[in-house]
């Protein structure tokens, strides 16, 4: 018999490098339906040193990546242990951790999330469920996005569930299948240019709003091959570094114009990606705080009702859903959908480390 109640911590570090999200969550299974309560939640920002390391790690040698993985596992263990101690959390069933994506090349059969080494379980003295993407890639899938099964289980009332983080991704039901895919980069690019102005990010899109949209840049971005591909499809930081930034930087225009143009690009690609332009669009992730971006999305989707949830769900939805993936793994139940990733079959992904 499966338990009806699980107490877990979800841990997520996204490509936008905002920090490590932690959420203490209680899941309850009632009549084949899952309910959840987010208790304590917190984002631990990276130090400047770690921020710089993670930004350039995509170019590291294999030996340097192994060292980084060891160091990051130690860092993550400290962050998780401090969170447990701070909130005096007891009787955990598991800590469910995504780790941090450094390399994502499903076309080459490869994806790497650091912080998923076995010793993390003994370092934090807890059962750990982690490393959710590798198995899917081995099964011929994209290894991403993994959040859609959580959208289906926890947020079925919305026509579309979208996350605006380092990248935008969407999930929805189509012919009784959950469909999901990455749409475009978002904060990986916007933050890059905000950093050039000495800012961590463009608060509420206030700088983007002052810029002028450059039609040449916009047209070149919109013409990229990725946007013509059918799903399943996913993006990694390599796409930003090797494809997107060189296009934008080929034009000698003010940073304000680069931000404005890329915001327009994101909004337009989101509108193009949704098969039905009416219904309800549930948006989470840091991009939901970007008022200018939200206005441009609404402009391109005038008949869509946009819903932004409570702060806890908005900021910690990915931690919440990786916590759910961990619980499903503990139960041996499907937590990755082949209709989403393109894998050979639905499967129960991740590894379980007992302390």
C-alpha positions as CSV (number, residue, x, y, z in Angstrom):
1,X,0.0,0.0,0.0
2,X,1.2,3.5,-0.9
3,X,1.2,6.2,1.7
4,X,-1.4,9.0,1.3
5,X,0.9,11.7,2.6
6,X,4.4,12.7,1.7
7,X,6.6,15.4,3.3
8,X,9.4,16.4,1.0
9,X,11.7,19.3,0.0
10,X,11.9,20.3,-3.6
11,X,15.2,21.8,-4.8
12,X,15.7,23.6,-8.1
13,X,18.4,25.7,-9.7
14,X,17.3,27.2,-13.0
15,X,19.2,28.4,-16.1
16,X,18.5,32.1,-15.2
17,X,21.0,31.6,-12.2
18,X,18.7,33.3,-9.8
19,X,19.8,30.9,-7.1
20,X,18.7,27.7,-5.5
21,X,15.0,27.4,-4.9
22,X,13.9,25.3,-1.9
23,X,10.3,24.5,-0.9
24,X,9.0,22.3,2.0
25,X,5.9,20.6,0.6
26,X,3.3,18.2,1.9
27,X,1.6,16.1,-0.8
28,X,-1.7,14.3,-0.1
29,X,-3.2,11.7,-2.5
30,X,-7.0,11.6,-2.2
31,X,-9.2,9.6,-4.6
32,X,-6.5,9.4,-7.2
33,X,-6.0,13.2,-7.0
34,X,-2.9,15.0,-5.6
35,X,-3.2,18.0,-3.4
36,X,-0.3,20.1,-2.1
37,X,0.6,22.6,0.5
38,X,3.8,24.7,0.2
39,X,5.1,25.4,3.7
40,X,8.4,27.2,4.0
41,X,10.1,28.3,0.8
42,X,13.3,30.3,0.1
43,X,15.7,31.2,-2.7
44,X,19.4,31.2,-1.8
45,X,21.3,33.4,-4.2
46,X,24.7,32.3,-5.5
47,X,27.8,34.1,-4.5
48,X,29.6,36.1,-7.2
49,X,32.2,33.4,-7.4
50,X,29.6,30.7,-8.0
51,X,27.7,32.8,-10.4
52,X,30.8,33.3,-12.5
53,X,31.7,29.6,-12.4
54,X,28.2,28.5,-13.5
55,X,28.1,31.1,-16.3
56,X,31.3,29.8,-17.9
57,X,31.0,26.1,-17.0
58,X,29.6,25.2,-20.4
59,X,33.1,25.6,-21.8
60,X,34.9,23.5,-19.0
61,X,37.0,20.4,-19.8
62,X,35.7,17.0,-18.5
63,X,38.1,17.1,-15.6
64,X,37.1,20.6,-14.6
65,X,33.4,19.6,-14.8
66,X,34.1,16.6,-12.5
67,X,35.7,19.0,-10.0
68,X,32.8,21.4,-10.3
69,X,30.3,18.6,-9.8
70,X,32.0,17.6,-6.5
71,X,32.2,21.2,-5.3
72,X,28.6,22.0,-6.3
73,X,27.3,18.8,-4.6
74,X,29.0,20.1,-1.4
75,X,27.4,23.6,-1.9
76,X,24.0,22.1,-2.5
77,X,24.3,19.9,0.6
78,X,25.1,22.8,2.8
79,X,22.2,24.9,1.4
80,X,19.7,22.1,1.9
81,X,21.0,21.3,5.4
82,X,20.8,24.9,6.4
83,X,17.2,25.1,5.1
84,X,16.2,22.0,7.1
85,X,17.9,23.4,10.3
86,X,16.5,26.9,9.9
87,X,12.9,25.8,9.7
88,X,13.4,22.8,12.0
89,X,12.0,20.4,9.4
90,X,11.5,16.8,10.6
91,X,10.3,13.4,9.3
92,X,11.1,14.0,5.7
93,X,10.3,11.3,3.2
94,X,12.9,12.7,0.8
95,X,14.7,15.6,-0.7
96,X,13.9,15.8,-4.4
97,X,16.6,17.8,-6.2
98,X,17.0,18.8,-9.8
99,X,20.6,19.9,-9.6
100,X,21.9,22.5,-12.0
101,X,22.1,22.0,-15.8
102,X,25.5,22.7,-17.3
103,X,25.2,20.9,-20.6
104,X,22.1,19.9,-22.4
105,X,22.7,18.2,-25.8
106,X,20.0,15.6,-26.3
107,X,20.7,15.5,-30.0
108,X,24.1,14.0,-28.9
109,X,22.5,11.7,-26.3
110,X,23.9,13.8,-23.5
111,X,22.7,16.0,-20.6
112,X,24.5,17.0,-17.4
113,X,23.0,18.3,-14.2
114,X,25.7,18.8,-11.4
115,X,24.9,18.3,-7.7
116,X,23.4,14.9,-8.2
117,X,26.3,12.8,-6.8
118,X,25.5,9.9,-4.5
119,X,27.3,11.5,-1.5
120,X,24.6,14.2,-1.3
121,X,22.4,11.8,0.6
122,X,25.0,11.1,3.3
123,X,26.0,14.8,3.4
124,X,22.5,15.9,4.3
125,X,21.5,12.7,6.1
126,X,18.3,12.3,4.1
127,X,16.9,10.1,1.3
128,X,17.5,12.0,-2.0
129,X,15.7,11.6,-5.3
130,X,17.6,13.4,-8.1
131,X,19.1,13.3,-11.6
132,X,15.7,13.2,-13.4
133,X,16.9,14.0,-17.0
134,X,19.6,11.5,-17.9
135,X,17.4,8.4,-18.2
136,X,15.0,10.2,-20.6
137,X,17.8,11.1,-22.9
138,X,19.1,7.5,-22.8
139,X,15.5,6.5,-23.9
140,X,15.8,8.8,-26.9
141,X,14.0,11.7,-25.4
142,X,14.9,15.4,-25.0
143,X,15.3,15.1,-21.2
144,X,13.1,18.2,-21.1
145,X,10.8,19.7,-20.3
146,X,9.9,17.6,-17.2
147,X,7.5,20.0,-15.5
148,X,4.4,19.1,-17.7
149,X,3.4,16.0,-15.8
150,X,3.1,18.2,-12.8
151,X,1.0,20.7,-14.8
152,X,-1.3,17.9,-15.7
153,X,-1.6,16.5,-12.2
154,X,-1.6,19.7,-10.1
155,X,-3.0,22.4,-12.5
156,X,-5.5,20.7,-14.8
157,X,-7.9,23.6,-14.8
158,X,-5.8,25.7,-17.2
159,X,-5.7,25.5,-21.0
160,X,-1.9,26.3,-21.0
161,X,0.7,26.2,-18.3
162,X,3.8,28.3,-19.1
163,X,7.0,29.0,-17.2
164,X,9.0,32.1,-18.0
165,X,12.5,31.5,-16.6
166,X,15.8,31.2,-18.3
167,X,13.8,29.8,-21.2
168,X,10.0,29.8,-21.8
169,X,8.2,26.5,-22.0
170,X,4.6,25.6,-22.3
171,X,2.4,22.5,-21.7
172,X,-1.2,21.6,-22.7
173,X,-3.5,18.7,-23.5
174,X,-4.0,17.8,-27.1
175,X,-5.9,14.6,-28.1
176,X,-5.6,13.2,-24.6
177,X,-1.8,13.6,-24.7
178,X,0.2,16.2,-22.7
179,X,2.2,18.2,-25.2
180,X,5.1,20.4,-24.1
181,X,8.2,22.1,-25.4
182,X,10.6,24.9,-24.9
183,X,9.6,28.0,-26.9
184,X,12.5,30.4,-26.7
185,X,15.2,31.9,-24.4
186,X,13.9,34.5,-22.0
187,X,15.9,35.6,-18.9
188,X,19.1,34.0,-20.1
189,X,19.2,36.8,-22.7
190,X,17.4,39.6,-20.9
191,X,19.6,39.2,-17.8
192,X,22.8,39.0,-20.0
193,X,22.1,42.5,-21.3
194,X,20.9,43.9,-18.0
195,X,24.2,42.7,-16.6
196,X,26.0,44.9,-19.1
197,X,24.2,47.9,-17.5
198,X,25.5,46.8,-14.1
199,X,22.1,45.3,-13.1
200,X,21.1,41.8,-12.1
201,X,18.0,42.0,-14.2
202,X,15.7,44.5,-15.9
203,X,13.2,45.2,-13.1
204,X,9.6,45.0,-14.5
205,X,11.0,45.5,-18.0
206,X,11.4,49.2,-17.3
207,X,14.6,49.5,-19.4
208,X,13.2,47.3,-22.2
209,X,10.2,49.6,-22.3
210,X,12.4,52.6,-23.1
211,X,14.0,50.9,-26.1
212,X,13.1,50.8,-29.8
213,X,12.3,47.5,-31.4
214,X,14.8,46.8,-34.2
215,X,13.0,45.1,-37.0
216,X,16.1,43.7,-38.6
217,X,17.2,42.0,-35.4
218,X,13.7,40.8,-34.7
219,X,13.3,39.3,-38.2
220,X,16.6,37.5,-38.0
221,X,15.7,36.0,-34.6
222,X,12.3,34.9,-35.7
223,X,13.8,33.2,-38.8
224,X,15.9,30.8,-36.6
225,X,15.5,27.1,-37.5
226,X,14.5,26.1,-34.0
227,X,11.2,27.9,-34.3
228,X,10.2,25.9,-37.3
229,X,10.9,22.6,-35.7
230,X,8.0,20.4,-34.5
231,X,7.9,19.4,-30.8
232,X,9.3,17.6,-28.9
233,X,12.1,20.2,-28.7
234,X,14.2,21.7,-25.9
235,X,16.8,24.4,-25.5
236,X,20.1,24.8,-23.6
237,X,22.4,27.7,-22.9
238,X,24.5,26.6,-25.8
239,X,21.8,27.9,-28.1
240,X,21.9,31.3,-26.4
241,X,25.7,31.5,-26.5
242,X,26.3,30.1,-30.0
243,X,23.2,31.4,-31.9
244,X,21.2,34.1,-30.2
245,X,23.8,36.4,-28.7
246,X,25.9,36.6,-31.9
247,X,22.9,37.7,-33.9
248,X,22.0,40.5,-31.5
249,X,25.6,41.6,-31.0
250,X,26.1,41.8,-34.8
251,X,24.0,45.0,-34.6
252,X,25.5,48.2,-33.1
253,X,22.4,49.3,-31.3
254,X,21.9,50.5,-27.7
255,X,21.3,47.9,-25.0
256,X,17.8,49.3,-24.4
257,X,17.0,48.5,-28.0
258,X,18.4,45.0,-27.6
259,X,16.3,44.4,-24.6
260,X,13.2,45.8,-26.2
261,X,13.7,43.8,-29.4
262,X,14.3,40.5,-27.6
263,X,11.2,41.1,-25.3
264,X,9.1,41.5,-28.5
265,X,10.7,38.3,-29.9
266,X,9.8,36.3,-26.8
267,X,6.2,37.6,-26.8
268,X,5.7,36.9,-30.5
269,X,7.2,33.4,-30.3
270,X,4.9,32.6,-27.3
271,X,1.9,33.7,-29.3
272,X,2.9,31.7,-32.3
273,X,3.6,28.6,-30.2
274,X,0.0,28.2,-28.8
275,X,-2.3,26.3,-31.2
276,X,-5.4,28.0,-29.9
277,X,-5.2,31.7,-29.2
278,X,-8.1,31.7,-26.7
279,X,-8.5,30.2,-23.2
280,X,-6.5,30.5,-20.0
281,X,-2.8,30.9,-19.8
282,X,-1.3,30.1,-16.4
283,X,2.2,31.8,-16.1
284,X,4.9,31.2,-13.5
285,X,8.6,32.0,-13.3
286,X,10.6,35.2,-12.9
287,X,9.4,36.5,-16.2
288,X,5.9,37.0,-14.8
289,X,7.3,40.0,-12.9
290,X,8.4,41.6,-16.2
291,X,5.4,43.9,-16.7
292,X,6.5,45.0,-20.2
293,X,6.9,41.4,-21.3
294,X,3.5,40.5,-19.9
295,X,1.9,43.4,-21.8
296,X,3.5,42.3,-25.1
297,X,2.3,38.8,-24.6
298,X,-1.2,40.1,-23.9
299,X,-0.9,42.3,-27.0
300,X,-0.2,39.3,-29.2
301,X,-2.8,37.1,-27.5
302,X,-5.7,39.6,-27.0
303,X,-8.3,36.9,-26.4
304,X,-6.3,34.9,-23.9
305,X,-7.0,35.2,-20.2
306,X,-3.6,35.4,-18.4
307,X,-3.5,34.1,-14.8
308,X,-0.6,34.7,-12.5
309,X,-0.8,32.7,-9.2
310,X,0.2,33.4,-5.6
311,X,3.9,34.3,-5.0
312,X,4.7,30.9,-3.6
313,X,3.5,29.1,-6.6
314,X,4.8,31.7,-9.0
315,X,8.4,31.5,-7.6
316,X,8.6,27.9,-6.5
317,X,6.5,26.0,-9.1
318,X,9.5,24.2,-10.5
319,X,10.7,23.2,-7.0
320,X,7.1,22.1,-6.3
321,X,7.0,19.9,-9.4
322,X,10.4,18.3,-9.0
323,X,9.2,17.5,-5.5
324,X,6.2,15.7,-7.1
325,X,8.5,13.9,-9.6
326,X,10.5,12.7,-6.6
327,X,7.4,11.4,-4.8
328,X,6.2,9.6,-8.0
329,X,9.7,8.0,-8.3
330,X,9.5,6.8,-4.7
331,X,6.2,5.2,-5.6
332,X,7.6,3.7,-8.8
333,X,5.0,5.7,-10.9
334,X,5.4,7.4,-14.2
335,X,6.9,10.9,-13.8
336,X,8.1,11.6,-17.4
337,X,5.7,11.6,-20.4
338,X,7.0,10.4,-23.8
339,X,4.5,12.6,-25.5
340,X,6.4,15.5,-24.0
341,X,10.1,14.5,-24.4
342,X,9.9,12.1,-27.4
343,X,11.3,9.2,-25.4
344,X,10.5,5.6,-26.4
345,X,8.1,5.2,-23.6
346,X,6.6,6.9,-20.5
347,X,8.8,6.1,-17.5
348,X,9.7,6.7,-13.9
349,X,12.9,8.7,-14.0
350,X,15.5,9.7,-11.4
351,X,17.7,7.9,-8.9
352,X,17.1,7.3,-5.2
353,X,20.0,7.6,-2.8
354,X,19.4,6.4,0.7
355,X,21.5,8.1,3.4
